[in-house]
Amino acid sequence: MSETTPGAQGPESIEHAHDPEVLQLAAKVFDLARQGDTDTVAAYVDAGVPANLTNDKGDSLLMLAAYHGHVATVEALLQRGADADRPNDRGQTPIAGAVFKGEDAIVRLLLSHGADPAAGSPSAVDTARMFEKKELLELFGEQ
């Protein structure tokens, strides 16, 4: 994992990050986000799993849910404080991933929660241009 909790400090947080049980739980939660198990992901976040938890590639729970097309899971994570613009280690944002995968409902949902279509590399705008998605470019205020 790239991060255990936002702003975590000190050796105690580092020890938790390497605890096999913590790593196993994190892997499970990432799989749940990929699969769109909204209720279980929400329950874990409500119980203390960080909404902005990232894996070893910097992919957040939100990124995985968005990329795999799970609208309800994306909504639940956003309602629990997930950062709509958090990029992964490659500079990709959830909205750009949703554009790439053709998940227009998720694109609109992320926008409604303040996602910046110009953030990241390639950005959602760049991705929409690449795939000639005129309706999304209009939505982003681009020509």
C-alpha positions in Angstrom: 0.0 0.0 0.0 1.2 3.5 -0.6 -0.7 4.9 2.4 -2.4 3.5 5.4 -4.2 6.6 6.5 -4.2 10.2 5.3 -1.6 12.1 7.3 -0.5 9.1 9.3 2.8 9.7 11.1 5.3 7.9 13.3 6.6 4.4 13.5 3.3 2.9 14.9 1.5 3.7 11.6 4.4 2.2 9.6 4.2 -1.0 11.7 0.5 -1.3 11.0 1.1 -0.9 7.3 3.3 -4.0 7.2 1.1 -6.1 9.5 0.0 -9.2 7.4 -3.5 -8.9 8.8 -3.8 -5.3 7.8 -2.4 -6.0 4.3 -4.9 -8.9 3.9 -7.8 -6.7 5.0 -6.7 -3.9 2.6 -6.5 -6.4 -0.3 -10.0 -7.6 0.5 -11.4 -4.0 0.5 -9.7 -3.2 -2.8 -11.3 -6.4 -4.3 -14.7 -5.3 -2.9 -14.3 -1.9 -4.6 -13.3 -3.6 -7.9 -16.4 -5.9 -7.6 -18.8 -3.1 -6.6 -19.8 -4.5 -3.3 -21.1 -1.2 -2.1 -22.6 -2.1 1.2 -19.5 -4.0 2.4 -17.1 -1.2 1.2 -19.3 1.4 2.9 -19.3 -0.7 6.1 -15.5 -1.0 6.1 -15.1 2.8 5.6 -17.7 3.5 8.3 -15.7 1.2 10.6 -12.5 3.1 10.0 -10.9 2.1 6.7 -9.7 5.4 5.1 -12.0 6.5 2.2 -8.8 7.5 0.4 -6.9 4.2 1.0 -4.5 3.4 -1.9 -2.9 0.2 -3.1 0.7 -0.3 -4.2 0.0 1.5 -7.5 -1.6 4.4 -5.9 -5.1 3.4 -7.0 -7.7 4.5 -4.5 -10.8 2.6 -3.7 -12.7 5.3 -5.7 -10.4 4.8 -8.7 -11.0 1.1 -8.7 -14.8 1.4 -8.3 -15.0 4.1 -11.0 -12.8 2.2 -13.4 -14.9 -0.9 -13.0 -18.2 0.9 -13.5 -19.7 0.7 -10.0 -21.9 3.9 -9.7 -23.3 3.0 -6.3 -19.9 2.3 -4.8 -18.4 5.5 -6.3 -21.3 7.4 -4.7 -20.9 5.7 -1.3 -17.1 6.5 -1.3 -17.7 10.1 -2.3 -20.3 10.5 0.4 -17.7 9.2 2.9 -15.0 11.7 1.9 -13.1 10.1 -0.9 -11.1 12.6 -3.0 -12.7 12.8 -6.5 -9.4 14.1 -7.9 -6.9 11.8 -6.2 -4.4 10.6 -8.9 -2.7 7.2 -8.8 1.1 6.8 -9.1 0.8 7.2 -12.9 -1.0 10.6 -12.6 -4.4 9.1 -13.6 -7.6 10.4 -11.9 -10.8 8.5 -11.4 -12.7 10.7 -13.9 -10.1 10.0 -16.6 -10.4 6.3 -15.9 -14.2 6.5 -16.2 -13.9 8.4 -19.5 -11.5 5.7 -20.8 -13.8 2.9 -19.8 -16.9 4.7 -21.2 -18.6 5.0 -17.8 -20.5 8.2 -18.6 -22.7 7.9 -15.5 -19.7 7.8 -13.3 -18.1 10.7 -15.2 -21.2 12.8 -14.4 -21.3 11.7 -10.8 -17.6 12.6 -10.2 -18.2 16.0 -11.9 -21.2 16.6 -9.5 -18.8 16.0 -6.6 -16.2 18.5 -7.9 -13.9 16.3 -9.9 -11.7 18.4 -12.2 -11.7 17.0 -15.8 -8.5 18.8 -16.5 -6.6 17.2 -13.6 -4.2 14.3 -14.1 -2.2 13.0 -17.1 -3.8 12.2 -19.3 -6.7 14.2 -18.1 -10.4 13.3 -18.6 -10.4 16.1 -21.2 -7.4 14.6 -23.0 -9.0 11.1 -22.9 -12.3 12.4 -24.2 -10.5 14.1 -27.1 -8.5 10.9 -27.9 -11.7 8.9 -28.1 -13.7 11.7 -29.8 -16.3 11.8 -27.1 -17.9 15.1 -28.1 -20.7 14.9 -25.6 -18.2 14.6 -22.7 -16.1 17.4 -24.2 -19.2 19.6 -24.2 -20.0 18.5 -20.6 -16.4 19.6 -19.6 -16.9 22.9 -21.4 -14.4 22.0 -24.1 -14.8 22.2 -27.9 
